[in-house]
Amino acid sequence: MSVGNILGANIIDLALILPACAAVSGGSLLIGRQTSGLDLPACLVLCALAAVPPLLTGRFHRWQGAALLGLYAGYLRLLLG
C-alpha cells in the first residue's frame, strides 16, 4: 500500500501539478542548479529505495526505513550546511 501511495503521489505530481505550474508561469519552468544537482538525484534515490525492494520481495523491511531515514538526514545535512 505504501508503494502505491508513493507511486501515485509521484504520478499526480508529474501529470497534474507540473503542467499546471508551467501553464501559470508562461509555458516553461526553469530548473535551478541545486535542483538538478542535488534535489532530483536525492529524490530518485529515495524513491528507488522505497519502491524497488518491496516490489521484488513483496514487503517493506525495517532496514529500508532506517536507510530512508539516514539518507534523508544526510540530505538535510547537505542542505543546511
N, CA and C of each residue as an Amber inpcrd file, in Angstrom:
protein
   243
   0.8110000  -1.1790000   0.0000000   0.0000000   0.0000000   0.0000000
   0.8680000   1.2600000   0.0000000   1.9650000   1.2150000   0.7420000
   2.8360000   2.3960000   0.7810000   3.4860000   2.6350000  -0.5780000
   3.8340000   1.5730000  -1.2850000   4.4220000   1.7390000  -2.6190000
   3.4060000   2.3940000  -3.5480000   2.1500000   1.9840000  -3.4570000
   1.1070000   2.5920000  -4.2730000   0.9300000   4.0680000  -3.9640000
   1.0200000   4.4240000  -2.6850000   0.9130000   5.8310000  -2.3010000
   2.0740000   6.6440000  -2.8580000   3.2720000   6.0950000  -2.7760000
   4.4540000   6.8030000  -3.2660000   4.3670000   6.9880000  -4.7780000
   4.0820000   5.9030000  -5.4800000   3.9940000   5.9890000  -6.9390000
   2.8310000   6.8710000  -7.3740000   1.7070000   6.7560000  -6.6950000
   0.5510000   7.5790000  -7.0410000   0.8200000   9.0570000  -6.8380000
   1.4760000   9.4080000  -5.7520000   1.7980000  10.8100000  -5.4990000
   2.7540000  11.3450000  -6.5600000   3.7260000  10.5480000  -6.9590000
   4.6610000  10.9920000  -7.9990000   3.9690000  11.1480000  -9.3430000
   3.0700000  10.2370000  -9.6620000   2.3450000  10.3340000 -10.9320000
   1.4510000  11.5710000 -10.9400000   0.7690000  11.8380000  -9.8410000
  -0.0710000  13.0360000  -9.7470000   0.7850000  14.2870000  -9.9150000
   1.9480000  14.3260000  -9.2560000   2.8260000  15.4870000  -9.3750000
   3.2550000  15.7080000 -10.8170000   3.6630000  14.6370000 -11.4930000
   4.1440000  14.7670000 -12.8570000   3.0280000  15.0520000 -13.8540000
   1.8640000  14.4740000 -13.6350000   0.7900000  14.5810000 -14.6190000
  -0.1040000  15.8050000 -14.4210000  -0.2450000  16.2820000 -13.1990000
  -1.1730000  17.3780000 -12.9590000  -0.5200000  18.6550000 -12.4470000
   0.3330000  18.5370000 -11.4600000   0.8630000  19.7260000 -10.8080000
   1.9130000  20.4280000 -11.6610000   2.8630000  19.6960000 -12.2230000
   3.8860000  20.3380000 -13.0550000   3.3050000  21.0300000 -14.2830000
   2.3820000  20.4060000 -15.0320000   1.7830000  21.1410000 -16.1610000
   1.0100000  22.3830000 -15.7200000   0.3420000  22.3170000 -14.5770000
  -0.3780000  23.4900000 -14.0830000   0.6000000  24.6150000 -13.7450000
   1.7070000  24.2790000 -13.1220000   2.7310000  25.2840000 -12.8060000
   3.3360000  25.8720000 -14.0760000   3.5690000  25.0250000 -15.0670000
   4.1150000  25.5140000 -16.3350000   3.1250000  26.4380000 -17.0280000
   1.8470000  26.1300000 -16.9730000   0.8400000  26.9830000 -17.6070000
   0.7690000  28.3400000 -16.9230000   0.8690000  28.3570000 -15.5980000
   0.8030000  29.6100000 -14.8550000   2.0480000  30.4640000 -15.0960000
   3.1930000  29.8180000 -15.2440000   4.4440000  30.5680000 -15.3890000
   4.7510000  30.9780000 -16.8230000   3.8940000  30.6610000 -17.7510000
   4.1150000  31.1070000 -19.1150000   4.6210000  30.0290000 -20.0500000
   4.5430000  28.7890000 -19.6860000   4.8810000  27.7100000 -20.6050000
   6.1820000  26.9840000 -20.3370000   7.0360000  27.5010000 -19.4750000
   8.2800000  26.7850000 -19.1910000   8.6500000  26.9850000 -17.7310000
   9.2830000  25.9830000 -17.1840000   9.7570000  26.0470000 -15.8060000
  11.2720000  25.9760000 -15.7990000  11.8900000  26.9280000 -15.1610000
  13.3420000  26.9130000 -15.0360000  13.7320000  25.9900000 -13.8930000
  14.7220000  25.1830000 -14.1140000  15.2220000  24.2740000 -13.0940000
  16.5620000  24.8030000 -12.6130000  16.6530000  25.0320000 -11.3300000
  17.8660000  25.5760000 -10.7420000  18.9890000  24.5560000 -10.6760000
  20.1630000  25.0570000 -10.4300000  21.3580000  24.2140000 -10.3530000
  21.2720000  23.2290000  -9.1850000  20.7750000  23.6890000  -8.0300000
  20.6490000  22.8120000  -6.8720000  19.6220000  21.7140000  -7.1370000
  18.5580000  22.0600000  -7.8330000  17.5220000  21.0670000  -8.1220000
  18.0690000  19.9470000  -8.9900000  18.7900000  20.2940000 -10.0350000
  19.3120000  19.2660000 -10.9370000  20.5280000  18.5480000 -10.3670000
  21.2710000  19.1970000  -9.4890000  22.4770000  18.5900000  -8.9550000
  22.3110000  17.8400000  -7.6480000  21.3090000  18.2200000  -6.8410000
  21.1540000  17.5980000  -5.5300000  19.7350000  17.0840000  -5.2900000
  18.7480000  17.9320000  -5.4930000  17.3840000  17.5670000  -5.1190000
  16.8290000  16.4240000  -5.9640000  16.9630000  16.4980000  -7.2620000
  16.4230000  15.4550000  -8.1310000  17.1220000  14.1060000  -7.9300000
  18.4610000  14.0570000  -7.8950000  19.0940000  12.7610000  -7.6130000
  18.7260000  12.1890000  -6.2400000  18.6250000  13.0450000  -5.2300000
  18.2380000  12.5680000  -3.9010000  16.8250000  11.9960000  -3.9300000
  15.9300000  12.6700000  -4.6310000  14.5550000  12.1890000  -4.7440000
  14.5000000  10.8400000  -5.4550000  15.2620000  10.6970000  -6.5140000
  15.2600000   9.4380000  -7.2590000  15.8310000   8.2910000  -6.4280000
  16.8900000   8.5400000  -5.6660000  17.4750000   7.5030000  -4.8210000
  16.4960000   7.0970000  -3.7230000  15.8650000   8.0780000  -3.0780000
  14.9110000   7.7580000  -2.0270000  13.7080000   7.0080000  -2.5760000
  13.2160000   7.4130000  -3.7340000  12.0760000   6.7010000  -4.3410000
  12.4560000   5.2760000  -4.7380000  13.6390000   5.1030000  -5.2900000
  14.0810000   3.7590000  -5.6730000  14.2330000   2.8690000  -4.4460000
  14.8090000   3.4110000  -3.3770000  14.9800000   2.6230000  -2.1540000
  13.6380000   2.2910000  -1.5200000  12.6780000   3.1790000  -1.6630000
  11.3600000   2.9290000  -1.0760000  10.5090000   2.0020000  -1.9370000
  10.7080000   1.9980000  -3.2510000   9.7990000   1.2650000  -4.1360000
  10.3410000  -0.0690000  -4.6410000  11.6120000  -0.1360000  -4.9800000
  12.1420000  -1.3340000  -5.6420000  12.1600000  -2.5700000  -4.7320000
  12.7330000  -2.5230000  -3.5340000  12.7340000  -3.7450000  -2.7170000
  11.3420000  -4.3020000  -2.3990000  10.3470000  -3.4580000  -2.0690000
   9.0150000  -4.0470000  -1.8550000   8.4260000  -4.6750000  -3.1180000
   8.7540000  -4.1350000  -4.2650000   8.2730000  -4.7430000  -5.5000000
   8.9140000  -6.1050000  -5.7320000  10.1670000  -6.2630000  -5.3230000
  10.8700000  -7.5320000  -5.5190000  10.5270000  -8.5630000  -4.4470000
  10.4200000  -8.1150000  -3.1980000  10.1900000  -9.0590000  -2.1030000
   8.7460000  -9.1030000  -1.6300000   7.9520000  -8.1200000  -1.9960000
   6.5680000  -8.0760000  -1.5720000   6.3570000  -7.5090000  -0.1790000
   7.4070000  -6.9100000   0.3710000   7.2980000  -6.4050000   1.7420000
   8.3040000  -5.2910000   1.9780000   7.9670000  -4.3740000   2.8520000
   8.8460000  -3.2730000   3.2440000   9.5510000  -3.6910000   4.5290000
  10.8820000  -3.6890000   4.5120000  11.6580000  -4.1690000   5.6480000
  12.0890000  -3.0230000   6.5560000  12.4110000  -3.3830000   7.7790000
  12.8340000  -2.3820000   8.7550000  14.1230000  -1.6750000   8.3310000
  15.0490000  -2.3990000   7.6940000  16.3080000  -1.7870000   7.2680000
  16.0500000  -0.7100000   6.2180000  14.9950000  -0.8830000   5.4330000
  14.6780000   0.1380000   4.4400000  14.2410000   1.4340000   5.1150000
  13.4210000   1.3130000   6.1450000  13.0050000   2.5010000   6.8820000
  14.1930000   3.2090000   7.5070000  15.1100000   2.4350000   8.0830000
  16.3140000   3.0250000   8.6850000  17.1880000   3.6720000   7.6150000
  17.3200000   3.0100000   6.4680000  18.1230000   3.5730000   5.3770000
  17.4960000   4.8540000   4.8330000  16.1800000   4.8640000   4.6800000
  15.4980000   6.0700000   4.2060000  15.6780000   7.2180000   5.1850000
  15.5360000   6.9330000   6.4580000  15.7210000   7.9660000   7.4800000
  17.1530000   8.4860000   7.4770000  18.1210000   7.5880000   7.3570000
  19.5230000   8.0120000   7.3080000  19.8460000   8.8330000   6.0710000
  19.3380000   8.4090000   4.9270000  19.5670000   9.1780000   3.7090000
  18.9070000  10.5490000   3.7660000  17.7130000  10.6020000   4.3460000
  17.0340000  11.8920000   4.4790000  17.8060000  12.8100000   5.4250000
  18.3360000  12.2580000   6.5110000  19.1400000  13.0540000   7.4350000
  20.4000000  13.5710000   6.7420000  21.0280000  12.7320000   5.9230000
  22.2000000  13.1740000   5.1570000  21.8470000  14.2550000   4.1540000
  20.7160000  14.1200000   3.5120000  20.2390000  15.1350000   2.5650000
  20.0100000  16.4750000   3.2820000  19.3600000  16.4250000   4.4360000
  19.1440000  17.6620000   5.1980000  20.4580000  18.2760000   5.6520000
  21.4030000  17.4300000   6.0010000  22.7250000  17.9150000   6.4260000
  23.4060000  18.6590000   5.2750000  23.2960000  18.1200000   4.0610000
  23.8690000  18.8070000   2.8960000  23.1720000  20.1290000   2.6270000
  21.8640000  20.1560000   2.7880000  21.1190000  21.3900000   2.5340000
  21.4010000  22.4840000   3.5530000  21.5220000  22.0850000   4.8080000
  21.6650000  23.0710000   5.8760000  23.1080000  23.4460000   6.1790000
  24.0300000  22.7780000   5.5520000  25.3720000  23.2530000   5.6900000
  26.3380000  22.3320000   6.2680000
